């Protein structure tokens, strides 16, 4: 049989190559599989020739250098990323009894409220504030704004020029008659 005439390093390389070719074939990479078949054939013949010439050690090195280098490179990368090379988990110890930091979204929401003095209320709460005329000092971010009357006039003029409407239908000061003019 042909396999009995092949030396062990060449046989191991051939088995690894057949595994790679079968994986590429299953994935549908037929061109890659064909190229790998040719490379496997050439390297198997080369490794077998080295064994027959008495260079078994060189043949074994050629077969196992990729595996040795992969082990070294992966260990170095794990170490550089702060992971334990034996387990692959974080090597950094932390105190589990320390106070838990608030969620990033919660912290960002609190910062935004502090920065913009923005208070969000439900419709019922806001209606109560408006009923007692106390909503002027609260910026809900909905329909109250801190722009001057000149800026408001410029914005209203821009809306009427672009949309052909008397006023902005999304604004609470727009009369119902102007909103009913909008046709869909």
Backbone as a printed PyTorch tensor [residue, N CA C, xyz], in Angstrom:
tensor([[[  0.8420,  -1.1790,   0.0000],
         [  0.0000,   0.0000,   0.0000],
         [  0.8880,   1.2430,   0.0000]],

        [[  0.3850,   2.3300,  -0.5340],
         [  1.1620,   3.5550,  -0.6820],
         [  1.4470,   4.1900,   0.6780]],

        [[  0.4930,   4.1200,   1.6100],
         [  0.6630,   4.7790,   2.9020],
         [  1.7710,   4.1460,   3.7400]],

        [[  2.1030,   2.8900,   3.4850],
         [  3.1930,   2.2580,   4.2430],
         [  4.5530,   2.7350,   3.7720]],

        [[  4.6240,   3.2890,   2.5670],
         [  5.8930,   3.7700,   2.0330],
         [  6.1610,   5.2270,   2.4120]],

        [[  5.1710,   5.9100,   2.9780],
         [  5.3290,   7.3180,   3.3610],
         [  5.8340,   7.3730,   4.7960]],

        [[  6.8160,   8.2580,   5.0390],
         [  7.3650,   8.3990,   6.3880],
         [  6.3600,   9.1080,   7.3020]],

        [[  6.4940,   8.9400,   8.6240],
         [  5.5030,   9.5060,   9.5610],
         [  5.2890,  11.0210,   9.4460]],

        [[  6.3260,  11.8820,   9.3170],
         [  6.0320,  13.3220,   9.1880],
         [  5.2080,  13.6410,   7.9450]],

        [[  5.5180,  12.9910,   6.8380],
         [  4.7590,  13.2280,   5.6110],
         [  3.3260,  12.7350,   5.7650]],

        [[  3.1510,  11.6150,   6.4590],
         [  1.8100,  11.0730,   6.6810],
         [  0.9800,  11.9980,   7.5720]],

        [[  1.5800,  12.5270,   8.6220],
         [  0.8720,  13.4700,   9.5030],
         [  0.4770,  14.7230,   8.7260]],

        [[  1.3990,  15.2470,   7.9100],
         [  1.0910,  16.4280,   7.1040],
         [ -0.0360,  16.1220,   6.1280]],

        [[ -0.0230,  14.9440,   5.5370],
         [ -1.0620,  14.5570,   4.5900],
         [ -2.4270,  14.4710,   5.2820]],

        [[ -2.4650,  13.9350,   6.4900],
         [ -3.7340,  13.8380,   7.2340],
         [ -4.2700,  15.2300,   7.5790]],

        [[ -3.3830,  16.1350,   8.0390],
         [ -3.8250,  17.5080,   8.3230],
         [ -4.3220,  18.1970,   7.0550]],

        [[ -3.6550,  17.9700,   5.9480],
         [ -4.0630,  18.5990,   4.6890],
         [ -5.4070,  18.0660,   4.2200]],

        [[ -5.6240,  16.7590,   4.3590],
         [ -6.9140,  16.1850,   3.9670],
         [ -8.0320,  16.7740,   4.8290]],

        [[ -7.7550,  17.0020,   6.1030],
         [ -8.7480,  17.6300,   6.9840],
         [ -9.0820,  19.0400,   6.4960]],

        [[ -8.0630,  19.8210,   6.1500],
         [ -8.2940,  21.1800,   5.6560],
         [ -9.0640,  21.1670,   4.3420]],

        [[ -8.7190,  20.2610,   3.4450],
         [ -9.4080,  20.1710,   2.1580],
         [-10.8710,  19.7920,   2.3620]],

        [[-11.1430,  18.8710,   3.2730],
         [-12.5380,  18.4830,   3.5130],
         [-13.3390,  19.6340,   4.1250]],

        [[-12.7270,  20.4060,   5.0110],
         [-13.4200,  21.5700,   5.5880],
         [-13.7140,  22.5990,   4.5040]],

        [[-12.7390,  22.8740,   3.6360],
         [-12.9620,  23.8300,   2.5450],
         [-14.0300,  23.3350,   1.5810]],

        [[-14.0640,  22.0390,   1.3330],
         [-15.0720,  21.4810,   0.4290],
         [-16.4690,  21.6170,   1.0230]],

        [[-16.6080,  21.3600,   2.3150],
         [-17.9120,  21.4980,   2.9700],
         [-18.3680,  22.9500,   2.9460]],

        [[-17.4320,  23.8910,   3.0910],
         [-17.7800,  25.3140,   3.0750],
         [-18.0360,  25.8280,   1.6670]],

        [[-17.7300,  25.0360,   0.6530],
         [-17.9820,  25.4490,  -0.7210],
         [-16.8210,  26.1770,  -1.3620]],

        [[-15.6620,  26.1850,  -0.7430],
         [-14.4710,  26.8400,  -1.3120],
         [-13.7070,  25.8130,  -2.1460]],

        [[-14.2490,  25.5140,  -3.3240],
         [-13.6770,  24.4520,  -4.1430],
         [-12.3270,  24.8430,  -4.7300]],

        [[-12.1660,  26.1060,  -5.1170],
         [-10.8770,  26.5370,  -5.6690],
         [ -9.7770,  26.4320,  -4.6160]],

        [[-10.0790,  26.8660,  -3.4060],
         [ -9.0990,  26.7790,  -2.3190],
         [ -8.7660,  25.3230,  -2.0140]],

        [[ -9.7670,  24.4730,  -2.0280],
         [ -9.5310,  23.0500,  -1.7640],
         [ -8.6370,  22.4380,  -2.8380]],

        [[ -8.8470,  22.8220,  -4.0930],
         [ -8.0250,  22.2910,  -5.1850],
         [ -6.5720,  22.7250,  -5.0420]],

        [[ -6.3610,  23.9900,  -4.6980],
         [ -4.9900,  24.4800,  -4.5000],
         [ -4.3470,  23.7640,  -3.3170]],

        [[ -5.1000,  23.5610,  -2.2500],
         [ -4.5450,  22.8730,  -1.0780],
         [ -4.2020,  21.4170,  -1.3920]],

        [[ -4.9480,  20.7780,  -2.2760],
         [ -4.6150,  19.4060,  -2.6770],
         [ -3.2570,  19.3730,  -3.3620]],

        [[ -3.0370,  20.3340,  -4.2760],
         [ -1.7450,  20.3760,  -4.9790],
         [ -0.6010,  20.6750,  -4.0130]],

        [[ -0.8060,  21.6290,  -3.1180],
         [  0.2450,  21.9650,  -2.1430],
         [  0.5090,  20.7770,  -1.2280]],

        [[ -0.5360,  20.0920,  -0.8070],
         [ -0.3620,  18.9190,   0.0560],
         [  0.4170,  17.8270,  -0.6700]],

        [[  0.1200,  17.6260,  -1.9360],
         [  0.8460,  16.6140,  -2.7110],
         [  2.3270,  16.9620,  -2.8130]],

        [[  2.6270,  18.2270,  -3.1390],
         [  4.0290,  18.6500,  -3.2850],
         [  4.7590,  18.5350,  -1.9520]],

        [[  4.1570,  19.0230,  -0.8700],
         [  4.8300,  18.9710,   0.4310],
         [  4.9710,  17.5400,   0.9480]],

        [[  3.9980,  16.6950,   0.6710],
         [  4.1180,  15.2940,   1.0930],
         [  5.2830,  14.6200,   0.3780]],

        [[  5.4190,  14.8680,  -0.9160],
         [  6.5530,  14.3100,  -1.6690],
         [  7.8610,  14.8750,  -1.1310]],

        [[  7.9050,  16.1910,  -0.8510],
         [  9.1240,  16.8200,  -0.3320],
         [  9.4940,  16.2490,   1.0390]],

        [[  8.5210,  16.1330,   1.9300],
         [  8.7890,  15.5870,   3.2650],
         [  9.2300,  14.1260,   3.1830]],

        [[  8.6190,  13.3680,   2.2980],
         [  9.0090,  11.9720,   2.1420],
         [ 10.4280,  11.8720,   1.5790]],

        [[ 10.7810,  12.7610,   0.6620],
         [ 12.1380,  12.7670,   0.1030],
         [ 13.1690,  13.1000,   1.1920]],

        [[ 12.8210,  14.0780,   2.0720],
         [ 13.7280,  14.4190,   3.1730],
         [ 13.9140,  13.2220,   4.1080]],

        [[ 12.8390,  12.4960,   4.3890],
         [ 12.9530,  11.3100,   5.2570],
         [ 13.8300,  10.2390,   4.6070]],

        [[ 13.6500,  10.0130,   3.3110],
         [ 14.4340,   8.9880,   2.6200],
         [ 15.9050,   9.3730,   2.5220]],

        [[ 16.1780,  10.6890,   2.5840],
         [ 17.5660,  11.1590,   2.5210],
         [ 18.2330,  11.1400,   3.8860]],

        [[ 17.5110,  10.7570,   4.9170],
         [ 18.0830,  10.6930,   6.2520],
         [ 17.9020,  11.9660,   7.0580]],

        [[ 17.0730,  12.8950,   6.5870],
         [ 16.8310,  14.1670,   7.2850],
         [ 15.4660,  14.1290,   7.9900]],

        [[ 15.2930,  13.1290,   8.8270],
         [ 14.0230,  12.9750,   9.5440],
         [ 13.7500,  14.1540,  10.4740]],

        [[ 14.7960,  14.6610,  11.1360],
         [ 14.6280,  15.7740,  12.0820],
         [ 14.1300,  17.0200,  11.3510]],

        [[ 14.7040,  17.3020,  10.1900],
         [ 14.2730,  18.4680,   9.3980],
         [ 12.8200,  18.2820,   8.9630]],

        [[ 12.4630,  17.0910,   8.5820],
         [ 11.0940,  16.8110,   8.1680],
         [ 10.1120,  17.0290,   9.3220]],

        [[ 10.4680,  16.5470,  10.5180],
         [  9.6160,  16.7590,  11.6860],
         [  9.5030,  18.2460,  12.0220]],

        [[ 10.5910,  18.9970,  11.9060],
         [ 10.5430,  20.4420,  12.1800],
         [  9.6170,  21.1510,  11.2030]],

        [[  9.6970,  20.7890,   9.9330],
         [  8.8300,  21.4270,   8.9350],
         [  7.3580,  21.1480,   9.2500]],

        [[  7.0590,  19.9590,   9.7420],
         [  5.6690,  19.6140,  10.0570],
         [  5.1920,  20.3390,  11.3110]],

        [[  6.0350,  20.4170,  12.3450],
         [  5.5650,  20.9300,  13.6300],
         [  5.8670,  22.4030,  13.8930]],

        [[  6.6470,  23.0670,  13.0490],
         [  6.9160,  24.5040,  13.2660],
         [  5.6200,  25.3240,  13.2680]],

        [[  4.6710,  25.1170,  12.3440],
         [  3.4300,  25.9150,  12.4270],
         [  2.6840,  25.7440,  13.7520]],

        [[  2.6550,  24.5230,  14.2890],
         [  1.9510,  24.2890,  15.5540],
         [  2.6990,  24.9140,  16.7250]],

        [[  4.0230,  24.8190,  16.7020],
         [  4.8320,  25.4260,  17.7650],
         [  4.6820,  26.9440,  17.7270]],

        [[  4.7720,  27.5240,  16.5190],
         [  4.6320,  28.9800,  16.3950],
         [  3.2270,  29.4320,  16.7940]],

        [[  2.2040,  28.6730,  16.4380],
         [  0.8410,  29.0460,  16.8130],
         [  0.6950,  29.0700,  18.3290]],

        [[  1.2700,  28.1010,  19.0070],
         [  1.2030,  28.0660,  20.4700],
         [  1.9080,  29.2690,  21.0750]],

        [[  3.0910,  29.5900,  20.5570],
         [  3.8560,  30.7280,  21.0800],
         [  3.1220,  32.0350,  20.8130]],

        [[  2.6200,  32.2140,  19.5930],
         [  1.9490,  33.4690,  19.2320],
         [  0.6650,  33.6510,  20.0430]],

        [[ -0.1200,  32.5900,  20.1970],
         [ -1.3640,  32.6990,  20.9710],
         [ -1.0590,  33.0080,  22.4310]],

        [[ -0.0380,  32.3750,  22.9860],
         [  0.3330,  32.6540,  24.3820],
         [  0.7660,  34.1050,  24.5520]],

        [[  1.5500,  34.6190,  23.6070],
         [  1.9860,  36.0240,  23.6900],
         [  0.8000,  36.9680,  23.5750]],

        [[ -0.1390,  36.6940,  22.6700],
         [ -1.3050,  37.5600,  22.5230],
         [ -2.1780,  37.5350,  23.7740]],

        [[ -2.3810,  36.3630,  24.3320],
         [ -3.1700,  36.2800,  25.5650],
         [ -2.5100,  37.0650,  26.6910]],

        [[ -1.2010,  36.9500,  26.7900],
         [ -0.4710,  37.6750,  27.8270],
         [ -0.5620,  39.1830,  27.6010]],

        [[ -0.4590,  39.6210,  26.3370],
         [ -0.5170,  41.0560,  26.0330],
         [ -1.8990,  41.6370,  26.3100]],

        [[ -2.9470,  40.8460,  26.1150],
         [ -4.3000,  41.3230,  26.3770],
         [ -4.7020,  41.1700,  27.8340]],

        [[ -3.7820,  40.7360,  28.6860],
         [ -4.0620,  40.6200,  30.1070],
         [ -4.8490,  39.3770,  30.4680]],

        [[ -4.7520,  38.3500,  29.6330],
         [ -5.4610,  37.1040,  29.8980],
         [ -4.4700,  36.0480,  30.3670]],

        [[ -4.9480,  35.1190,  31.1440],
         [ -4.1050,  34.0320,  31.6240],
         [ -3.9210,  33.0190,  30.4950]],

        [[ -2.6670,  32.7390,  30.0620],
         [ -2.4650,  31.8230,  28.9350],
         [ -2.9530,  30.4010,  29.1880]],

        [[ -3.0110,  29.9680,  30.4320],
         [ -3.4460,  28.5920,  30.6920],
         [ -4.9630,  28.4380,  30.6250]],

        [[ -5.7130,  29.4660,  31.0650],
         [ -7.1750,  29.3620,  31.0780],
         [ -7.8360,  30.2160,  30.0070]],

        [[ -7.1750,  31.2930,  29.5620],
         [ -7.7670,  32.1940,  28.5830],
         [ -8.7190,  33.1940,  29.1980]],

        [[ -8.7870,  33.2440,  30.5290],
         [ -9.6840,  34.1810,  31.2100],
         [ -8.8880,  35.3710,  31.7270]],

        [[ -9.5920,  36.3970,  32.1550],
         [ -8.9380,  37.5970,  32.6670],
         [ -8.0670,  37.2690,  33.8630]],

        [[ -6.8480,  37.8020,  33.8330],
         [ -5.9140,  37.5520,  34.9260],
         [ -5.9950,  38.6430,  35.9810]],

        [[ -6.8040,  39.6660,  35.7510],
         [ -6.9150,  40.7910,  36.6670],
         [ -7.9160,  40.4420,  37.7580]],

        [[ -7.4950,  40.5720,  38.9940],
         [ -8.3950,  40.3110,  40.1160],
         [ -9.0860,  41.6160,  40.4990]],

        [[-10.3280,  41.5360,  40.8940],
         [-11.0560,  42.7160,  41.3250],
         [-11.7800,  42.4080,  42.6250]],

        [[-12.0920,  43.4830,  43.3380],
         [-12.7300,  43.3510,  44.6380],
         [-14.2410,  43.2300,  44.4460]],

        [[-14.8080,  42.1000,  44.8010],
         [-16.2400,  41.8870,  44.6290],
         [-17.0610,  42.6030,  45.6870]],

        [[-16.4210,  43.0300,  46.7730],
         [-17.1600,  43.7060,  47.8350],
         [-17.2510,  45.2100,  47.6060]],

        [[-16.5570,  45.7210,  46.5980],
         [-16.5840,  47.1620,  46.3310],
         [-17.9780,  47.5650,  45.8570]],

        [[-18.3190,  48.8470,  46.0680],
         [-19.6130,  49.3510,  45.6330],
         [-19.7090,  49.2490,  44.1210]],

        [[-20.8630,  48.8050,  43.6760],
         [-21.0630,  48.6420,  42.2420],
         [-21.2750,  50.0120,  41.6040]],

        [[-20.5880,  50.2450,  40.4900],
         [-20.7350,  51.5030,  39.7710],
         [-22.0900,  51.5080,  39.0650]],

        [[-22.7260,  52.6740,  38.9580],
         [-24.0090,  52.7200,  38.2560],
         [-23.8230,  52.4190,  36.7720]],

        [[-24.8930,  51.9980,  36.1710],
         [-24.8960,  51.6880,  34.7540],
         [-24.4920,  52.9270,  33.9570]],

        [[-23.8310,  52.7320,  32.8320],
         [-23.3630,  53.8460,  32.0090],
         [-24.5440,  54.6670,  31.5160]],

        [[-25.6370,  54.0020,  31.1290],
         [-26.8050,  54.7360,  30.6480],
         [-27.4260,  55.5740,  31.7550]],

        [[-27.4680,  55.0420,  32.9570],
         [-28.0210,  55.7850,  34.0900],
         [-27.1710,  57.0030,  34.3870]],

        [[-25.8470,  56.8070,  34.3860],
         [-24.9460,  57.9240,  34.6410],
         [-25.0790,  58.9950,  33.5500]],

        [[-25.2020,  58.5850,  32.2860],
         [-25.3420,  59.5430,  31.1900],
         [-26.6590,  60.2970,  31.2950]],

        [[-27.7380,  59.5960,  31.6800],
         [-29.0330,  60.2480,  31.8260],
         [-28.9910,  61.2980,  32.9300]],

        [[-28.3430,  60.9620,  34.0560],
         [-28.2310,  61.9260,  35.1540],
         [-27.3810,  63.1220,  34.7480]],

        [[-26.2990,  62.8810,  34.0130],
         [-25.4670,  63.9870,  33.5400],
         [-26.2470,  64.8900,  32.6010]],

        [[-27.0530,  64.2940,  31.7130],
         [-27.8330,  65.0900,  30.7650],
         [-28.8580,  65.9320,  31.5040]],

        [[-29.5160,  65.3540,  32.4950],
         [-30.4990,  66.1210,  33.2620],
         [-29.8360,  67.2750,  34.0000]],

        [[-28.6700,  66.9980,  34.5740],
         [-27.9610,  68.0390,  35.3050],
         [-27.4900,  69.1410,  34.3550]],

        [[-27.0150,  68.7350,  33.1860],
         [-26.4570,  69.6900,  32.2410],
         [-27.5450,  70.5410,  31.5940]],

        [[-28.6480,  69.9440,  31.2030],
         [-29.6830,  70.6720,  30.4720],
         [-30.8660,  71.0640,  31.3400]],

        [[-30.8420,  70.6870,  32.6040],
         [-31.9550,  70.9570,  33.5080],
         [-33.2620,  70.4860,  32.8680]],

        [[-33.2300,  69.2860,  32.3430],
         [-34.3550,  68.7370,  31.6060],
         [-35.1580,  67.8220,  32.5160]],

        [[-36.4370,  68.1080,  32.6650],
         [-37.3060,  67.2920,  33.4970],
         [-38.3710,  66.6680,  32.6100]],

        [[-38.4890,  65.3610,  32.6500],
         [-39.5040,  64.6680,  31.8570],
         [-40.6790,  64.3080,  32.7660]],

        [[-41.8650,  64.6760,  32.3090],
         [-43.0620,  64.3780,  33.0620],
         [-44.0230,  63.6160,  32.1720]],

        [[-44.9550,  62.9350,  32.7850],
         [-46.0250,  62.3160,  32.0060],
         [-46.9780,  63.4220,  31.5620]],

        [[-47.8540,  63.0930,  30.6360],
         [-48.8030,  64.0890,  30.1350],
         [-49.6830,  64.6450,  31.2500]],

        [[-50.0810,  63.7670,  32.1830],
         [-50.9500,  64.2270,  33.2680],
         [-50.2220,  65.2010,  34.1880]],

        [[-48.9720,  64.8870,  34.5210],
         [-48.2060,  65.7790,  35.3900],
         [-47.9800,  67.1240,  34.7050]],

        [[-47.6380,  67.0870,  33.4190],
         [-47.3820,  68.3360,  32.7070],
         [-48.6670,  69.1550,  32.5730]],

        [[-49.7960,  68.4770,  32.3610],
         [-51.0710,  69.1960,  32.2660],
         [-51.3900,  69.8860,  33.5830]],

        [[-51.0710,  69.2290,  34.7090],
         [-51.2820,  69.8450,  36.0040],
         [-50.4110,  71.0940,  36.1610]],

        [[-49.1510,  71.0110,  35.7320],
         [-48.2600,  72.1730,  35.8140],
         [-48.8000,  73.3180,  34.9600]],

        [[-49.2870,  72.9850,  33.7570],
         [-49.7970,  74.0460,  32.8760],
         [-51.0940,  74.6410,  33.4260]],

        [[-51.9200,  73.8130,  34.0630],
         [-53.1870,  74.2890,  34.6070],
         [-52.9610,  75.3750,  35.6450]],

        [[-51.9690,  75.1890,  36.4900],
         [-51.6900,  76.1730,  37.5270],
         [-50.6540,  77.1940,  37.0780]],

        [[-50.3650,  77.2120,  35.7760],
         [-49.4800,  78.2110,  35.1680],
         [-48.0880,  78.1910,  35.7970]],

        [[-47.6100,  77.0070,  36.1400],
         [-46.2810,  76.8870,  36.7270],
         [-45.3070,  76.1870,  35.7870]],

        [[-45.6860,  76.0170,  34.5310],
         [-44.8510,  75.2580,  33.6020],
         [-43.7970,  76.1140,  32.9170]],

        [[-43.8010,  77.4340,  33.1390],
         [-42.8540,  78.2850,  32.4240],
         [-41.4070,  78.0190,  32.8280]],

        [[-41.1610,  77.6980,  34.0740],
         [-39.7890,  77.4990,  34.5280],
         [-39.2560,  76.1030,  34.2790]],

        [[-40.0970,  75.2260,  33.7620],
         [-39.6860,  73.8400,  33.5570],
         [-39.4340,  73.6150,  32.0760]],

        [[-38.2690,  73.1180,  31.7570],
         [-37.9640,  72.7810,  30.3750],
         [-38.1850,  71.2900,  30.2060]],

        [[-39.3030,  70.9290,  29.6200],
         [-39.6160,  69.5160,  29.4340],
         [-39.0090,  68.9800,  28.1580]],

        [[-38.5460,  69.8550,  27.3050],
         [-37.9810,  69.4020,  26.0520],
         [-39.0370,  69.1370,  25.0020]],

        [[-40.3140,  69.3720,  25.3170],
         [-41.3640,  69.0960,  24.3520],
         [-41.7880,  70.3650,  23.6220]],

        [[-42.5540,  71.2250,  24.2780],
         [-43.0420,  72.3940,  23.5570],
         [-42.6180,  73.7120,  24.1910]],

        [[-41.9240,  73.6970,  25.2890],
         [-41.4190,  74.9190,  25.8990],
         [-39.9760,  75.1050,  25.4580]],

        [[-39.6310,  76.2710,  25.0120],
         [-38.2540,  76.5180,  24.5910],
         [-37.7850,  77.8400,  25.1700]],

        [[-36.5020,  78.0130,  25.1960],
         [-35.9120,  79.2280,  25.7490],
         [-35.3770,  80.1270,  24.6410]],

        [[-36.1270,  80.2690,  23.5450],
         [-35.6660,  81.1370,  22.4690],
         [-36.3830,  82.4760,  22.5770]],

        [[-35.7660,  83.4700,  21.9890],
         [-36.3560,  84.8100,  22.0520],
         [-37.5300,  84.8930,  21.0820]],

        [[-38.3010,  85.9560,  21.2110],
         [-39.4570,  86.1240,  20.3240],
         [-39.0140,  86.3580,  18.8880]],

        [[-37.8610,  87.0290,  18.7050],
         [-37.3550,  87.2390,  17.3390],
         [-36.9680,  85.9020,  16.6950]],

        [[-36.3070,  85.0420,  17.4650],
         [-35.9360,  83.7310,  16.9320],
         [-37.1800,  82.9040,  16.6200]],

        [[-38.2050,  83.0240,  17.4720],
         [-39.4390,  82.2880,  17.2400],
         [-40.1120,  82.7660,  15.9680]],

        [[-40.0920,  84.0690,  15.7330],
         [-40.7090,  84.6130,  14.5210],
         [-39.9740,  84.1320,  13.2780]],

        [[-38.6400,  84.1080,  13.3310],
         [-37.8570,  83.6350,  12.1840],
         [-38.1730,  82.1620,  11.8980]],

        [[-38.2610,  81.3550,  12.9340],
         [-38.5790,  79.9410,  12.7430],
         [-39.9880,  79.7500,  12.1910]],

        [[-40.9500,  80.5050,  12.7070],
         [-42.3170,  80.4020,  12.2020],
         [-42.3990,  80.8280,  10.7440]],

        [[-41.6560,  81.8760,  10.3730],
         [-41.6310,  82.3150,   8.9740],
         [-41.0190,  81.2380,   8.0730]],

        [[-39.9800,  80.5710,   8.5550],
         [-39.3470,  79.5080,   7.7640],
         [-40.3100,  78.3410,   7.5690]],

        [[-41.0760,  78.0080,   8.6100],
         [-42.0550,  76.9200,   8.4960],
         [-43.1420,  77.2980,   7.5090]],

        [[-43.6470,  78.5030,   7.6030],
         [-44.7230,  78.9070,   6.7010],
         [-44.2340,  79.0010,   5.2600]],

        [[-42.9740,  79.4050,   5.0480],
         [-42.4440,  79.4990,   3.6890],
         [-42.2260,  78.1080,   3.0880]],

        [[-41.7320,  77.1980,   3.8490],
         [-41.4400,  75.8540,   3.3240],
         [-42.7020,  75.0130,   3.1470]],

        [[-43.5890,  75.0620,   4.1260],
         [-44.7520,  74.1770,   4.1020],
         [-45.9950,  74.8430,   3.5400]],

        [[-45.9610,  76.1390,   3.3680],
         [-47.1390,  76.8410,   2.8860],
         [-48.2430,  76.9080,   3.9280]],

        [[-47.8850,  76.9170,   5.1940],
         [-48.8530,  76.9730,   6.2880],
         [-48.7140,  78.2920,   7.0280]],

        [[-49.7850,  78.6710,   7.7130],
         [-49.7440,  79.9060,   8.4850],
         [-48.8610,  79.7710,   9.7150]],

        [[-48.8520,  78.5730,  10.3170],
         [-48.0510,  78.3490,  11.5140],
         [-47.6090,  76.8930,  11.5610]],

        [[-46.7380,  76.6080,  12.4840],
         [-46.2220,  75.2510,  12.6560],
         [-47.2990,  74.3980,  13.3200]],

        [[-47.8230,  73.3660,  12.6370],
         [-48.8970,  72.5600,  13.2310],
         [-48.4360,  71.7450,  14.4420]],

        [[-47.1450,  71.5940,  14.6290],
         [-46.6480,  70.8580,  15.7810],
         [-46.5390,  71.7360,  17.0160]],

        [[-46.6850,  73.0330,  16.8460],
         [-46.5650,  73.9570,  17.9610],
         [-47.9180,  74.1130,  18.6310]],

        [[-47.9240,  74.2610,  19.9330],
         [-49.1880,  74.3080,  20.6740],
         [-49.9510,  75.6120,  20.4530]],

        [[-49.2890,  76.6660,  19.9650],
         [-49.9700,  77.9430,  19.7570],
         [-50.6830,  78.0080,  18.4140]],

        [[-50.5590,  77.0050,  17.5830],
         [-51.1600,  77.0160,  16.2560],
         [-52.6660,  76.7820,  16.3850]],

        [[-53.4890,  77.6650,  15.8150],
         [-54.9400,  77.4720,  15.9200],
         [-55.3790,  76.2380,  15.1240]],

        [[-56.5030,  75.6590,  15.5380],
         [-57.0090,  74.4380,  14.9010],
         [-57.3590,  74.6810,  13.4420]],

        [[-57.7370,  75.9230,  13.0950],
         [-58.1070,  76.2380,  11.7210],
         [-56.9020,  76.0550,  10.7980]],

        [[-55.7230,  76.4620,  11.2580],
         [-54.5250,  76.3420,  10.4270],
         [-54.1280,  74.8810,  10.2520]],

        [[-54.3840,  74.0740,  11.2580],
         [-54.0410,  72.6560,  11.1670],
         [-54.9760,  71.9470,  10.1980]],

        [[-56.2520,  72.3440,  10.1760],
         [-57.2130,  71.6780,   9.2990],
         [-56.9520,  71.9810,   7.8320]],

        [[-56.1310,  73.0040,   7.5070],
         [-55.8050,  73.3240,   6.1220],
         [-54.8570,  72.2970,   5.5090]],

        [[-54.1710,  71.5370,   6.3440],
         [-53.2110,  70.5580,   5.8480],
         [-53.9700,  69.4280,   5.1790]],

        [[-53.6400,  69.1510,   3.9290],
         [-54.2840,  68.0500,   3.2080],
         [-53.2650,  66.9630,   2.9590]],

        [[-53.7400,  65.7610,   3.0510],
         [-52.8360,  64.6170,   2.8590],
         [-53.0720,  64.0170,   1.5020]]])
